[in-house]
Amino acid sequence: MSAGDLVKYLAGKGFDIRPGRGSHYVAKKGTLMAVIPADDELASGTLHAILAELRISREQFLEDWK
């Protein structure tokens, strides 16, 4: 999954997406926040860590992503 796809998904879930430092995005909603590297392909561990920071379960993500 690319960072662009993840950003679109998170924006659809109500997260505010802003440019971060360098080649990163910042996703924020209430007290939840995660930094997303603007990579063409996110490593699975990076994706899982971002979802965990934003309190989105793997199961919820997979169901939403279908």
N, CA, C and O atoms as a printed pandas DataFrame, in Angstrom:
     atom_number atom_name residue_name chain_id  residue_number  x_coord  y_coord  z_coord
0              1         N          MET        A               1    0.847   -1.168    0.000
1              2        CA          MET        A               1    0.000    0.000    0.000
2              3         C          MET        A               1    0.892    1.231    0.000
3              4         O          MET        A               1    1.895    1.294    0.712
4              5         N          SER        A               2    0.506    2.207   -0.815
5              6        CA          SER        A               2    1.288    3.447   -0.869
6              7         C          SER        A               2    0.815    4.408    0.213
7              8         O          SER        A               2   -0.281    4.269    0.755
8              9         N          ALA        A               3    1.655    5.376    0.512
9             10        CA          ALA        A               3    1.287    6.396    1.495
10            11         C          ALA        A               3    0.076    7.177    1.007
11            12         O          ALA        A               3   -0.781    7.552    1.807
12            13         N          GLY        A               4   -0.003    7.426   -0.293
13            14        CA          GLY        A               4   -1.139    8.151   -0.851
14            15         C          GLY        A               4   -2.453    7.416   -0.622
15            16         O          GLY        A               4   -3.467    8.035   -0.298
16            17         N          ASP        A               5   -2.435    6.082   -0.792
17            18        CA          ASP        A               5   -3.638    5.277   -0.543
18            19         C          ASP        A               5   -4.030    5.333    0.930
19            20         O          ASP        A               5   -5.212    5.444    1.256
20            21         N          LEU        A               6   -3.051    5.258    1.811
21            22        CA          LEU        A               6   -3.329    5.310    3.241
22            23         C          LEU        A               6   -3.881    6.683    3.636
23            24         O          LEU        A               6   -4.803    6.771    4.446
24            25         N          VAL        A               7   -3.326    7.737    3.072
25            26        CA          VAL        A               7   -3.794    9.090    3.359
26            27         C          VAL        A               7   -5.253    9.242    2.924
27            28         O          VAL        A               7   -6.057    9.812    3.661
28            29         N          LYS        A               8   -5.601    8.744    1.746
29            30        CA          LYS        A               8   -6.989    8.803    1.268
30            31         C          LYS        A               8   -7.914    8.019    2.196
31            32         O          LYS        A               8   -9.007    8.479    2.525
32            33         N          TYR        A               9   -7.477    6.845    2.611
33            34        CA          TYR        A               9   -8.275    6.024    3.527
34            35         C          TYR        A               9   -8.518    6.771    4.841
35            36         O          TYR        A               9   -9.649    6.836    5.323
36            37         N          LEU        A              10   -7.453    7.331    5.413
37            38        CA          LEU        A              10   -7.570    8.026    6.696
38            39         C          LEU        A              10   -8.415    9.296    6.576
39            40         O          LEU        A              10   -9.172    9.622    7.490
40            41         N          ALA        A              11   -8.293   10.004    5.472
41            42        CA          ALA        A              11   -9.124   11.193    5.257
42            43         C          ALA        A              11  -10.599   10.796    5.220
43            44         O          ALA        A              11  -11.453   11.512    5.740
44            45         N          GLY        A              12  -10.889    9.661    4.609
45            46        CA          GLY        A              12  -12.249    9.157    4.568
46            47         C          GLY        A              12  -12.773    8.750    5.937
47            48         O          GLY        A              12  -13.984    8.726    6.155
48            49         N          LYS        A              13  -11.878    8.431    6.854
49            50        CA          LYS        A              13  -12.245    8.069    8.223
50            51         C          LYS        A              13  -12.317    9.301    9.136
51            52         O          LYS        A              13  -12.532    9.168   10.341
52            53         N          GLY        A              14  -12.139   10.496    8.564
53            54        CA          GLY        A              14  -12.281   11.720    9.339
54            55         C          GLY        A              14  -10.990   12.292    9.902
55            56         O          GLY        A              14  -11.028   13.236   10.692
56            57         N          PHE        A              15   -9.850   11.738    9.510
57            58        CA          PHE        A              15   -8.577   12.264    9.988
58            59         C          PHE        A              15   -8.192   13.500    9.182
59            60         O          PHE        A              15   -8.423   13.561    7.974
60            61         N          ASP        A              16   -7.608   14.477    9.854
61            62        CA          ASP        A              16   -7.083   15.670    9.213
62            63         C          ASP        A              16   -5.673   15.329    8.750
63            64         O          ASP        A              16   -4.830   14.939    9.559
64            65         N          ILE        A              17   -5.414   15.472    7.457
65            66        CA          ILE        A              17   -4.106   15.133    6.899
66            67         C          ILE        A              17   -3.399   16.416    6.514
67            68         O          ILE        A              17   -3.938   17.241    5.777
68            69         N          ARG        A              18   -2.189   16.577    7.021
69            70        CA          ARG        A              18   -1.391   17.771    6.713
70            71         C          ARG        A              18    0.024   17.354    6.335
71            72         O          ARG        A              18    0.493   16.284    6.722
72            73         N          PRO        A              19    0.695   18.208    5.577
73            74        CA          PRO        A              19    2.101   17.920    5.283
74            75         C          PRO        A              19    2.921   18.000    6.562
75            76         O          PRO        A              19    2.693   18.859    7.414
76            77         N          GLY        A              20    3.868   17.098    6.677
77            78        CA          GLY        A              20    4.775   17.122    7.819
78            79         C          GLY        A              20    6.138   17.613    7.370
79            80         O          GLY        A              20    6.272   18.218    6.307
80            81         N          ARG        A              21    7.127   17.354    8.170
81            82        CA          ARG        A              21    8.491   17.741    7.810
82            83         C          ARG        A              21    9.028   16.813    6.731
83            84         O          ARG        A              21    8.780   15.607    6.747
84            85         N          GLY        A              22    9.761   17.389    5.801
85            86        CA          GLY        A              22   10.360   16.588    4.746
86            87         C          GLY        A              22    9.294   15.893    3.923
87            88         O          GLY        A              22    8.310   16.513    3.521
88            89         N          SER        A              23    9.482   14.629    3.676
89            90        CA          SER        A              23    8.537   13.875    2.858
90            91         C          SER        A              23    7.649   13.007    3.748
91            92         O          SER        A              23    7.661   11.780    3.651
92            93         N          HIS        A              24    6.884   13.662    4.613
93            94        CA          HIS        A              24    5.979   12.974    5.530
94            95         C          HIS        A              24    4.634   13.690    5.573
95            96         O          HIS        A              24    4.524   14.868    5.235
96            97         N          TYR        A              25    3.629   12.954    5.991
97            98        CA          TYR        A              25    2.304   13.507    6.274
98            99         C          TYR        A              25    2.037   13.326    7.761
99           100         O          TYR        A              25    2.637   12.468    8.408
100          101         N          VAL        A              26    1.135   14.136    8.297
101          102        CA          VAL        A              26    0.694   13.981    9.678
102          103         C          VAL        A              26   -0.813   13.780    9.645
103          104         O          VAL        A              26   -1.548   14.599    9.093
104          105         N          ALA        A              27   -1.267   12.685   10.240
105          106        CA          ALA        A              27   -2.691   12.390   10.347
106          107         C          ALA        A              27   -3.111   12.645   11.784
107          108         O          ALA        A              27   -2.488   12.141   12.718
108          109         N          LYS        A              28   -4.181   13.439   11.964
109          110        CA          LYS        A              28   -4.600   13.789   13.309
110          111         C          LYS        A              28   -6.123   13.792   13.396
111          112         O          LYS        A              28   -6.821   14.234   12.483
112          113         N          LYS        A              29   -6.613   13.285   14.525
113          114        CA          LYS        A              29   -8.049   13.289   14.825
114          115         C          LYS        A              29   -8.171   13.280   16.340
115          116         O          LYS        A              29   -7.866   12.282   16.992
116          117         N          GLY        A              30   -8.617   14.396   16.892
117          118        CA          GLY        A              30   -8.693   14.499   18.347
118          119         C          GLY        A              30   -7.304   14.401   18.948
119          120         O          GLY        A              30   -6.408   15.165   18.590
120          121         N          THR        A              31   -7.129   13.453   19.867
121          122        CA          THR        A              31   -5.823   13.266   20.502
122          123         C          THR        A              31   -4.950   12.249   19.780
123          124         O          THR        A              31   -3.798   12.039   20.160
124          125         N          LEU        A              32   -5.491   11.614   18.738
125          126        CA          LEU        A              32   -4.737   10.616   17.981
126          127         C          LEU        A              32   -3.904   11.299   16.906
127          128         O          LEU        A              32   -4.381   12.208   16.227
128          129         N          MET        A              33   -2.659   10.861   16.752
129          130        CA          MET        A              33   -1.783   11.431   15.742
130          131         C          MET        A              33   -0.766   10.399   15.288
131          132         O          MET        A              33   -0.271    9.607   16.089
132          133         N          ALA        A              34   -0.455   10.414   13.984
133          134        CA          ALA        A              34    0.583    9.534   13.450
134          135         C          ALA        A              34    1.299   10.252   12.315
135          136         O          ALA        A              34    0.699   11.042   11.586
136          137         N          VAL        A              35    2.565    9.971   12.178
137          138        CA          VAL        A              35    3.376   10.497   11.081
138          139         C          VAL        A              35    3.480    9.397   10.030
139          140         O          VAL        A              35    3.789    8.247   10.342
140          141         N          ILE        A              36    3.217    9.772    8.773
141          142        CA          ILE        A              36    3.203    8.800    7.675
142          143         C          ILE        A              36    4.297    9.178    6.677
143          144         O          ILE        A              36    4.260   10.275    6.119
144          145         N          PRO        A              37    5.263    8.300    6.443
145          146        CA          PRO        A              37    6.285    8.606    5.439
146          147         C          PRO        A              37    5.661    8.557    4.047
147          148         O          PRO        A              37    4.848    7.679    3.757
148          149         N          ALA        A              38    6.040    9.493    3.195
149          150        CA          ALA        A              38    5.475    9.573    1.843
150          151         C          ALA        A              38    6.218    8.612    0.916
151          152         O          ALA        A              38    6.904    9.035   -0.014
152          153         N          ASP        A              39    6.073    7.325    1.180
153          154        CA          ASP        A              39    6.741    6.291    0.392
154          155         C          ASP        A              39    5.801    5.734   -0.671
155          156         O          ASP        A              39    4.581    5.740   -0.504
156          157         N          ASP        A              40    6.383    5.254   -1.762
157          158        CA          ASP        A              40    5.583    4.598   -2.798
158          159         C          ASP        A              40    4.966    3.314   -2.268
159          160         O          ASP        A              40    3.849    2.956   -2.642
160          161         N          GLU        A              41    5.682    2.629   -1.410
161          162        CA          GLU        A              41    5.198    1.374   -0.824
162          163         C          GLU        A              41    5.590    1.346    0.652
163          164         O          GLU        A              41    6.775    1.334    0.987
164          165         N          LEU        A              42    4.577    1.334    1.537
165          166        CA          LEU        A              42    4.847    1.273    2.974
166          167         C          LEU        A              42    5.153   -0.160    3.378
167          168         O          LEU        A              42    4.482   -1.092    2.933
168          169         N          ALA        A              43    6.151   -0.335    4.208
169          170        CA          ALA        A              43    6.454   -1.663    4.751
170          171         C          ALA        A              43    5.287   -2.083    5.647
171          172         O          ALA        A              43    4.636   -1.239    6.263
172          173         N          SER        A              44    5.030   -3.377    5.715
173          174        CA          SER        A              44    3.876   -3.853    6.493
174          175         C          SER        A              44    4.003   -3.469    7.967
175          176         O          SER        A              44    3.003   -3.136    8.603
176          177         N          GLY        A              45    5.196   -3.509    8.508
177          178        CA          GLY        A              45    5.398   -3.124    9.904
178          179         C          GLY        A              45    5.100   -1.651   10.134
179          180         O          GLY        A              45    4.550   -1.277   11.170
180          181         N          THR        A              46    5.464   -0.815    9.163
181          182        CA          THR        A              46    5.177    0.620    9.257
182          183         C          THR        A              46    3.673    0.854    9.213
183          184         O          THR        A              46    3.139    1.631   10.005
184          185         N          LEU        A              47    2.994    0.184    8.293
185          186        CA          LEU        A              47    1.539    0.308    8.186
186          187         C          LEU        A              47    0.854   -0.122    9.474
187          188         O          LEU        A              47   -0.040    0.570    9.960
188          189         N          HIS        A              48    1.260   -1.247   10.027
189          190        CA          HIS        A              48    0.651   -1.755   11.267
190          191         C          HIS        A              48    0.912   -0.792   12.429
191          192         O          HIS        A              48    0.036   -0.584   13.269
192          193         N          ALA        A              49    2.099   -0.212   12.480
193          194        CA          ALA        A              49    2.426    0.728   13.554
194          195         C          ALA        A              49    1.573    1.995   13.446
195          196         O          ALA        A              49    1.104    2.514   14.459
196          197         N          ILE        A              50    1.372    2.493   12.226
197          198        CA          ILE        A              50    0.547    3.682   12.026
198          199         C          ILE        A              50   -0.891    3.395   12.442
199          200         O          ILE        A              50   -1.510    4.194   13.144
200          201         N          LEU        A              51   -1.417    2.260   12.011
201          202        CA          LEU        A              51   -2.790    1.892   12.371
202          203         C          LEU        A              51   -2.929    1.746   13.883
203          204         O          LEU        A              51   -3.943    2.152   14.451
204          205         N          ALA        A              52   -1.932    1.176   14.536
205          206        CA          ALA        A              52   -1.980    1.007   15.989
206          207         C          ALA        A              52   -1.982    2.375   16.681
207          208         O          ALA        A              52   -2.723    2.580   17.642
208          209         N          GLU        A              53   -1.160    3.304   16.200
209          210        CA          GLU        A              53   -1.127    4.647   16.786
210          211         C          GLU        A              53   -2.477    5.344   16.658
211          212         O          GLU        A              53   -2.873    6.119   17.528
212          213         N          LEU        A              54   -3.178    5.060   15.565
213          214        CA          LEU        A              54   -4.467    5.698   15.307
214          215         C          LEU        A              54   -5.639    4.865   15.822
215          216         O          LEU        A              54   -6.801    5.193   15.584
216          217         N          ARG        A              55   -5.319    3.794   16.524
217          218        CA          ARG        A              55   -6.315    2.901   17.129
218          219         C          ARG        A              55   -7.308    2.346   16.114
219          220         O          ARG        A              55   -8.516    2.311   16.348
220          221         N          ILE        A              56   -6.760    1.915   14.978
221          222        CA          ILE        A              56   -7.547    1.227   13.955
222          223         C          ILE        A              56   -7.059   -0.213   13.942
223          224         O          ILE        A              56   -5.889   -0.475   13.665
224          225         N          SER        A              57   -7.948   -1.139   14.240
225          226        CA          SER        A              57   -7.533   -2.544   14.299
226          227         C          SER        A              57   -7.257   -3.069   12.893
227          228         O          SER        A              57   -7.768   -2.544   11.904
228          229         N          ARG        A              58   -6.459   -4.091   12.830
229          230        CA          ARG        A              58   -6.142   -4.729   11.550
230          231         C          ARG        A              58   -7.414   -5.225   10.883
231          232         O          ARG        A              58   -7.589   -5.078    9.673
232          233         N          GLU        A              59   -8.298   -5.811   11.676
233          234        CA          GLU        A              59   -9.542   -6.358   11.157
234          235         C          GLU        A              59  -10.425   -5.249   10.573
235          236         O          GLU        A              59  -11.007   -5.404    9.500
236          237         N          GLN        A              60  -10.513   -4.126   11.303
237          238        CA          GLN        A              60  -11.318   -3.007   10.823
238          239         C          GLN        A              60  -10.745   -2.458    9.527
239          240         O          GLN        A              60  -11.487   -2.159    8.591
240          241         N          PHE        A              61   -9.425   -2.324    9.474
241          242        CA          PHE        A              61   -8.781   -1.810    8.273
242          243         C          PHE        A              61   -9.055   -2.718    7.081
243          244         O          PHE        A              61   -9.420   -2.243    6.006
244          245         N          LEU        A              62   -8.880   -4.012    7.269
245          246        CA          LEU        A              62   -9.090   -4.943    6.165
246          247         C          LEU        A              62  -10.537   -4.943    5.698
247          248         O          LEU        A              62  -10.802   -5.043    4.500
248          249         N          GLU        A              63  -11.477   -4.833    6.634
249          250        CA          GLU        A              63  -12.890   -4.784    6.262
250          251         C          GLU        A              63  -13.210   -3.508    5.490
251          252         O          GLU        A              63  -13.930   -3.548    4.492
252          253         N          ASP        A              64  -12.682   -2.385    5.947
253          254        CA          ASP        A              64  -12.911   -1.104    5.278
254          255         C          ASP        A              64  -12.256   -1.053    3.907
255          256         O          ASP        A              64  -12.786   -0.433    2.985
256          257         N          TRP        A              65  -11.117   -1.695    3.772
257          258        CA          TRP        A              65  -10.307   -1.581    2.552
258          259         C          TRP        A              65  -10.880   -2.412    1.403
259          260         O          TRP        A              65  -10.522   -2.178    0.248
260          261         N          LYS        A              66  -11.744   -3.358    1.685
261          262        CA          LYS        A              66  -12.313   -4.229    0.633
262          263         C          LYS        A              66  -12.930   -3.454   -0.481
263          264         O          LYS        A              66  -13.445   -4.043   -1.432
